[in-house]
Amino acid sequence: MGEQPIFTSKAHVFQIDPSTKRNWLPASKHPLTVSYFYDGSRNSYRIISVDGAKVIINSTVTPNMNFTKTSQKFGQWADSRANTVFGLGFPSEQQLSKFAEKFQEVKEAAKVARERSQEKAESASTHSHVGTGESGHEAPTSPQASNVNGTEEEKGSRSPPIESLLKSNNHRINPVKKWEQELRTLGESNARLSAALQESASTAEHWRNRLQGCKEEGDRLREKIMELEAESIDINKEREQNSRLSQTVRLLEAEIAEKEQSAENSNAELESRSKTLKCNVEESQQKYENLLKDLTTFLGILDGKLDELHGFRQGLAKLGMDN
């Protein structure tokens, strides 16, 4: 039999920046399907995620791997064979816990499979010396039927093209070229963002600069988290520090959202004032034009009255001379 999915979930996938080994790079703009696969012929477990024709995660689970929760909805593990660190952002804490539990279960199963394989090899070697062909141990079995069957979501993920797609991509994909392409894409995106920021109004620019500063502070805090996870010996102390730093990151993100909302409100207020002033100017212009029309009419009437008065005066003067 080939590989079969035993657990499937949805998450945002990230990889560590290969140049800095600190910052997270998103693998896709939308959540991806992340599945555990079991290969009965090799007694191995893999975590696989595919985005269209692109293999995002192809990580073989080994007994020495660890899955670490760095926040309520985010977890990560290091893959020494792929020379990278994968990160997953889940919609809820419950989904993260299920994935972490399955990781521990698969890790233990991989450990048992390795031990049984070694025992079987030792037993076969021993029996070959005594001239018998019997083996003292059974081959490792696949996970329980309930886990293999899984939920309806898991069943839907068992599509044969995934295995063939993984085999072809394993020979074709060059990780270095893929990372270089992603870096170029990120560079272009950063250039576009910089141009957009320069075109913004002064008020929006001020708040966006503050936002950038807060994001950089958040990145530094995340980098500190990763350094603590890589260097700390006491895992309990490490988790406590990560929890405190994650709380600080959440507070900073809330502050960023609040300030960004304030900037948007200020912009909206300025736009409203501008529209009001424009309306007032238009109204004043209309009143001025109407007043000018009325004045012109009045002057015409006044001219007529003056002409009448002048004629009346001439008549009086002529009448006086006749008398």
Buried (B, 14 or more C-beta within 10 A) or exposed (E): EEBBBBBBBBBBBBBBBBEEEBEBBBBBEEBBBBBBBBBBEEBBBBBBBBBEEBBBBBBBBBEEBEBBBBBBBBBBBBBEEBEBBBBBBBEEEEBBBBBBEBBEBBBEBBBBBBEBBEEBEEBBEEBEEEEEEEBEBEEBEBBEEEBBEBEEBBEEBBEEEBBEBBEEBEEEEEEEEBBEEBBEEEEEEEEEEEEEEEEBEEEBBBBBEBBEEBEEBBBEBBBBBBEBBEEBEEEEEBBEBBBEBBEBBEEBEEEBEEBBEEBEEBBEEEEEEEEEEEEEEEEEEEEEEEEEEEEEEEEEEEEEEEEEEEEEEEEEEEEEEEE
